[in-house]
Amino acid sequence: MTEWGSKEQIMIASRQLIGSMADLQDTLCLKLEGNEKSDSPEMVGVRYSSEALAAFADSNFELQTVNPRSIRDQDRRKMLPGQHSGVYAQFGSGDGTILKVNFWGGLRILTSFDLKDGDTALRSSHTKTTDKVLEQPVQINWQLSLPGGPEIDNWVVLNQEKGFFQLSSLLIDHEKIDVHPTIPRADKYFNEMRTSICSAMRDLTSSVPSST
């Protein structure tokens, strides 16, 4: 079972994750610019969310709370052996801005097989289980509350099997921004963003125990 990492370890991984999320949101915004007018409500909304997250990533924010993600009964039935339940964390900046981050899905609990070689048959079984977990999409949700400003609720999915990031949902003050820009595997930035985000999520799930 994963043991709790230090606050410093969690904060380092969190800063990497939030910075990578800001880069991803900016790239999704650029993808949308090719298909939307610059003053359309959809373009304005996605650009606003991108700029707000980038500003928070550049601020001197602090970790307020971090927990294993609580899963519902319907989620529990879909969990695979060795799958991590995900992580919930909340951060705050000096101006009162609050960022909540949730991620779950194709995440694996690290085991001794990740650290050293084992019996060939056991390693083969471990690899097959790992593949089944990683085939599942990863859901990344962030919610940003700005003092005196709107609330942003943003959802991005990473499908590693099919190879794409997609903005699956965006709400600003509960108003839906109905656009879904996608970054495919063929995009020159896809692998770099996937590596950065997955590395940060791996570091966080290595420091935060699974709830299952």
C-alpha positions as CSV (number, residue, x, y, z in Angstrom):
1,M,0.0,0.0,0.0
2,T,1.2,3.5,-0.8
3,E,2.4,5.5,2.2
4,W,1.9,9.2,2.6
5,G,4.7,11.3,1.2
6,S,6.0,14.5,2.8
7,K,4.2,17.8,2.3
8,E,7.3,18.9,0.3
9,Q,7.1,15.9,-2.1
10,I,3.3,16.5,-2.6
11,M,3.9,20.2,-3.2
12,I,6.6,19.7,-5.8
13,A,4.4,17.2,-7.7
14,S,1.4,19.6,-7.4
15,R,3.4,22.5,-8.8
16,Q,4.4,20.4,-11.8
17,L,0.9,19.2,-12.3
18,I,-0.7,22.6,-12.1
19,G,1.9,24.1,-14.5
20,S,1.4,21.2,-16.9
21,M,-2.4,21.7,-16.7
22,A,-2.0,25.4,-17.5
23,D,0.2,24.5,-20.6
24,L,-2.4,22.0,-21.7
25,Q,-5.3,24.5,-21.3
26,D,-3.3,27.0,-23.3
27,T,-2.8,24.5,-26.1
28,L,-6.5,23.6,-26.1
29,C,-7.2,27.3,-26.4
30,L,-4.9,27.6,-29.4
31,K,-6.6,24.6,-31.0
32,L,-9.9,26.3,-30.7
33,E,-8.6,29.6,-32.2
34,G,-8.5,27.9,-35.6
35,N,-12.2,27.1,-35.5
36,E,-13.8,30.0,-33.6
37,K,-14.1,33.7,-34.0
38,S,-11.9,35.6,-31.5
39,D,-14.9,37.3,-30.0
40,S,-17.3,34.3,-29.9
41,P,-18.6,33.4,-26.4
42,E,-16.9,30.0,-26.7
43,M,-13.5,31.5,-27.5
44,V,-13.8,34.1,-24.9
45,G,-14.7,31.5,-22.2
46,V,-11.9,29.1,-23.1
47,R,-9.4,31.9,-23.3
48,Y,-10.5,33.3,-19.9
49,S,-10.2,29.9,-18.2
50,S,-6.7,29.4,-19.7
51,E,-5.5,32.8,-18.6
52,A,-7.0,32.3,-15.1
53,L,-5.3,28.9,-14.6
54,A,-2.0,30.3,-15.9
55,A,-2.1,33.2,-13.5
56,F,-2.7,30.8,-10.6
57,A,0.1,28.5,-11.7
58,D,2.5,31.5,-11.6
59,S,1.3,32.6,-8.2
60,N,2.9,31.7,-4.8
61,F,0.1,29.3,-4.0
62,E,0.1,26.9,-1.0
63,L,-1.3,23.4,-0.4
64,Q,-4.4,23.6,1.8
65,T,-5.6,19.9,1.8
66,V,-4.9,16.7,-0.1
67,N,-6.8,13.4,0.2
68,P,-7.4,10.2,-1.7
69,R,-10.3,10.7,-4.0
70,S,-13.5,9.3,-2.5
71,I,-15.2,6.9,-5.0
72,R,-18.9,6.1,-5.3
73,D,-20.4,2.6,-5.3
74,Q,-20.8,2.7,-9.1
75,D,-17.2,3.6,-9.5
76,R,-16.0,0.9,-7.1
77,R,-17.5,-1.8,-9.2
78,K,-15.3,-0.7,-12.2
79,M,-12.1,-0.5,-10.2
80,L,-9.4,-3.0,-11.3
81,P,-6.8,-4.7,-9.0
82,G,-3.9,-2.3,-8.5
83,Q,-5.8,0.8,-9.7
84,H,-5.4,4.0,-7.7
85,S,-8.7,5.7,-6.8
86,G,-7.3,9.1,-7.6
87,V,-6.4,12.3,-5.7
88,Y,-8.2,15.4,-4.6
89,A,-6.3,18.5,-3.6
90,Q,-7.1,22.1,-2.8
91,F,-4.7,25.1,-3.1
92,G,-5.0,28.7,-2.2
93,S,-3.1,31.9,-3.2
94,G,-2.5,35.1,-1.3
95,D,-5.3,37.0,-3.0
96,G,-8.0,34.5,-1.9
97,T,-8.1,32.4,-5.1
98,I,-8.9,28.8,-4.5
99,L,-8.0,25.9,-6.9
100,K,-9.5,22.4,-6.4
101,V,-8.0,19.6,-8.5
102,N,-9.4,16.1,-8.9
103,F,-8.0,13.3,-11.1
104,W,-8.8,9.7,-11.5
105,G,-9.1,6.8,-14.0
106,G,-6.2,5.1,-15.6
107,L,-3.9,5.4,-12.6
108,R,-2.0,2.6,-11.0
109,I,-0.8,1.9,-7.5
110,L,3.0,1.4,-7.5
111,T,4.2,-2.0,-6.3
112,S,7.5,-3.7,-5.6
113,F,7.5,-4.8,-9.3
114,D,8.0,-1.2,-10.3
115,L,11.1,-1.0,-8.2
116,K,12.9,-4.3,-8.9
117,D,12.7,-7.4,-11.1
118,G,10.6,-10.3,-10.1
119,D,9.7,-13.8,-11.2
120,T,9.0,-13.8,-15.0
121,A,5.5,-15.3,-14.7
122,L,4.5,-12.8,-12.0
123,R,5.9,-9.9,-13.9
124,S,4.0,-11.0,-17.0
125,S,0.7,-11.0,-14.9
126,H,1.6,-7.6,-13.4
127,T,2.2,-6.2,-16.9
128,K,-1.2,-7.4,-18.1
129,T,-2.9,-5.8,-15.1
130,T,-1.0,-2.6,-15.7
131,D,-2.0,-2.5,-19.3
132,K,-5.7,-2.9,-18.4
133,V,-5.5,-0.1,-15.9
134,L,-3.7,2.3,-18.2
135,E,-6.2,1.6,-21.1
136,Q,-8.8,3.5,-19.1
137,P,-9.1,7.3,-19.7
138,V,-7.8,9.7,-17.1
139,Q,-10.3,12.4,-16.0
140,I,-8.7,15.7,-14.9
141,N,-11.0,18.2,-13.2
142,W,-10.1,21.6,-11.9
143,Q,-12.3,24.2,-10.3
144,L,-11.1,27.8,-9.8
145,S,-12.9,30.3,-7.5
146,L,-11.7,33.9,-8.0
147,P,-12.4,36.5,-5.3
148,G,-15.2,38.7,-6.6
149,G,-15.1,36.8,-9.9
150,P,-16.7,33.8,-11.6
151,E,-16.2,30.2,-10.8
152,I,-14.6,28.0,-13.4
153,D,-15.3,24.3,-13.6
154,N,-13.1,22.6,-16.2
155,W,-12.9,18.9,-17.3
156,V,-10.2,17.4,-19.5
157,V,-9.9,13.7,-20.5
158,L,-6.7,12.0,-21.5
159,N,-7.3,8.8,-23.5
160,Q,-3.9,7.1,-23.7
161,E,-5.1,4.1,-25.6
162,K,-6.6,6.2,-28.5
163,G,-4.1,9.0,-28.0
164,F,-5.8,12.4,-27.3
165,F,-6.5,15.1,-24.8
166,Q,-10.0,16.7,-25.0
167,L,-11.8,19.5,-23.2
168,S,-14.9,17.5,-22.3
169,S,-16.7,20.2,-20.2
170,L,-16.3,23.8,-19.2
171,L,-18.6,25.8,-17.0
172,I,-18.1,29.4,-16.0
173,D,-20.5,30.5,-13.2
174,H,-22.5,27.4,-14.1
175,E,-23.0,28.4,-17.7
176,K,-21.9,25.8,-20.2
177,I,-19.3,26.6,-22.8
178,D,-20.1,24.1,-25.4
179,V,-16.9,23.4,-27.3
180,H,-14.5,20.4,-27.2
181,P,-11.1,21.2,-28.7
182,T,-8.9,18.1,-29.0
183,I,-5.1,17.5,-29.0
184,P,-4.5,14.3,-31.0
185,R,-1.5,12.0,-30.7
186,A,-0.2,13.5,-34.0
187,D,0.2,16.9,-32.5
188,K,3.8,17.8,-31.9
189,Y,3.1,18.8,-28.3
190,F,1.0,15.7,-27.3
191,N,3.8,13.5,-26.1
192,E,5.5,16.3,-24.1
193,M,2.3,17.2,-22.4
194,R,1.3,13.6,-21.7
195,T,4.7,12.9,-20.2
196,S,4.7,16.0,-18.0
197,I,1.1,15.5,-16.7
198,C,1.5,11.7,-16.2
199,S,4.8,12.2,-14.4
200,A,3.2,14.6,-11.9
201,M,0.2,12.4,-11.4
202,R,2.4,9.4,-10.8
203,D,4.4,11.4,-8.2
204,L,1.2,12.4,-6.5
205,T,-0.3,8.9,-6.4
206,S,3.0,7.7,-5.1
207,S,2.6,10.1,-2.1
208,V,-1.2,9.8,-1.5
209,P,-2.6,6.4,-0.7
210,S,-5.5,5.0,-2.7
211,S,-8.9,5.0,-0.9
212,T,-9.4,1.4,-2.1
